[in-house]
Amino acid sequence: QVQLVESGGGSVQAGGSLRISCAASERTFSSYAMGWFRQAPGKDRESVAAVSWSGGDTYFKDSVKGRFTISRDGAKNTVYLQMNNLEPEDTAVYYCAVTPAPSGSYFTSPYNYRYWGQGTQVTVSS
């Protein structure tokens, strides 16, 4: 059973930055694809970003391209989502998820992911 622990959420004003982290209980990233999702009140959970286990293949939702980036720290079993120039529309609970996947693969549907973090709140005020 893989456990994921997220941290780094908070409240910022529009235009600000936050970095959220997802730490895994084991060295999952050597063979797992990883995704970041968010869910705002009354809305479906949506894919924000995803990355293959090699790190060479990434996906970003159109509305966050150029503002969000993904990075990995293999030594710490941690993946980061750096969020810059935040907008009020980015307000949501953010979740990380991982699942076994072939090299070069990632997924944007939440149904493809086996393990989930508990979520961290990101609030952006105008």
VMD Tcl script that draws the C-alpha trace (Angstrom):
set ca {
  {0.00 0.00 0.00}
  {1.50 3.30 -1.10}
  {0.81 6.28 1.11}
  {0.97 9.81 -0.20}
  {1.18 12.86 2.03}
  {0.60 16.30 0.61}
  {1.68 19.59 2.09}
  {2.23 23.19 1.15}
  {-1.26 24.45 0.49}
  {-2.46 27.77 1.83}
  {-3.95 31.14 1.01}
  {-2.42 33.69 -1.31}
  {-3.50 36.71 -3.26}
  {-3.90 36.63 -7.01}
  {-0.51 36.74 -8.69}
  {1.18 34.94 -5.84}
  {2.92 31.56 -5.78}
  {2.67 28.32 -3.85}
  {4.53 25.04 -4.02}
  {2.70 21.92 -2.97}
  {4.47 18.66 -2.25}
  {3.54 15.01 -2.47}
  {5.71 12.64 -0.47}
  {5.44 8.90 -1.03}
  {5.97 6.18 1.54}
  {8.30 4.26 -0.73}
  {10.31 4.65 -3.87}
  {7.29 4.65 -6.12}
  {8.49 7.12 -8.66}
  {10.83 4.74 -10.37}
  {7.88 2.98 -11.99}
  {4.79 5.06 -11.28}
  {3.08 7.78 -13.24}
  {1.98 10.71 -11.15}
  {-0.83 13.20 -11.47}
  {-2.06 16.33 -9.77}
  {-5.80 16.91 -9.62}
  {-7.99 19.57 -8.11}
  {-11.59 19.79 -7.05}
  {-13.48 22.99 -6.38}
  {-16.80 22.99 -4.47}
  {-19.62 21.72 -6.67}
  {-17.29 20.72 -9.48}
  {-15.81 17.48 -10.72}
  {-12.24 16.53 -9.96}
  {-10.06 17.64 -12.86}
  {-6.57 16.90 -14.00}
  {-4.15 19.78 -13.59}
  {-0.84 18.15 -14.43}
  {0.68 14.72 -14.92}
  {4.14 13.26 -15.43}
  {5.55 9.92 -16.46}
  {7.83 8.10 -14.04}
  {10.83 9.02 -16.15}
  {9.86 12.67 -15.92}
  {10.28 13.09 -19.65}
  {6.59 13.26 -20.50}
  {4.31 15.82 -18.95}
  {0.79 17.16 -19.28}
  {-0.62 20.46 -18.11}
  {-4.19 21.69 -18.29}
  {-4.40 24.53 -20.78}
  {-5.35 27.09 -18.17}
  {-2.22 26.42 -16.10}
  {0.34 26.09 -18.88}
  {3.18 28.51 -18.37}
  {2.20 28.99 -14.71}
  {2.53 25.50 -13.16}
  {5.52 23.16 -13.28}
  {6.25 19.67 -11.96}
  {9.52 18.52 -10.49}
  {10.72 15.38 -8.72}
  {13.21 14.70 -5.94}
  {13.98 11.00 -6.15}
  {16.08 11.00 -2.99}
  {13.09 12.30 -1.01}
  {10.42 10.34 -2.91}
  {8.68 13.66 -3.40}
  {7.02 15.41 -6.32}
  {6.35 19.11 -6.33}
  {3.80 21.27 -8.10}
  {5.07 24.82 -8.37}
  {2.19 27.22 -8.99}
  {2.98 30.76 -10.08}
  {0.81 33.72 -11.00}
  {-2.12 32.12 -9.23}
  {-5.66 33.13 -10.11}
  {-8.87 32.95 -8.05}
  {-10.02 30.22 -10.45}
  {-7.19 28.03 -9.14}
  {-8.91 27.81 -5.74}
  {-9.57 24.15 -4.96}
  {-8.45 21.15 -2.97}
  {-5.41 19.73 -4.73}
  {-4.71 15.99 -4.75}
  {-1.74 13.99 -5.89}
  {-2.13 10.46 -7.21}
  {0.21 7.73 -8.44}
  {-0.22 4.48 -10.30}
  {2.04 1.86 -11.90}
  {2.63 2.75 -15.54}
  {4.91 1.98 -18.46}
  {7.78 4.28 -19.20}
  {6.64 7.43 -20.95}
  {3.00 7.08 -19.85}
  {0.83 9.35 -17.78}
  {-2.91 9.63 -17.28}
  {-5.35 12.49 -17.02}
  {-8.38 10.55 -15.82}
  {-8.69 10.08 -12.05}
  {-9.99 6.57 -12.68}
  {-6.53 5.50 -13.87}
  {-4.87 6.23 -10.54}
  {-4.59 3.69 -7.78}
  {-3.25 5.70 -4.84}
  {-4.31 9.14 -3.64}
  {-3.15 11.72 -1.17}
  {-5.49 13.35 1.35}
  {-5.62 16.68 -0.45}
  {-4.42 20.15 0.42}
  {-6.45 23.36 0.19}
  {-5.28 26.16 -2.09}
  {-7.18 29.44 -1.82}
  {-6.46 32.40 -4.09}
  {-8.11 35.71 -3.30}
  {-8.62 38.54 -5.76}
}
mol new
graphics top color blue
foreach p $ca { graphics top sphere $p radius 0.5 }
foreach p [lrange $ca 0 end-1] q [lrange $ca 1 end] { graphics top cylinder $p $q radius 0.2 }
display resetview
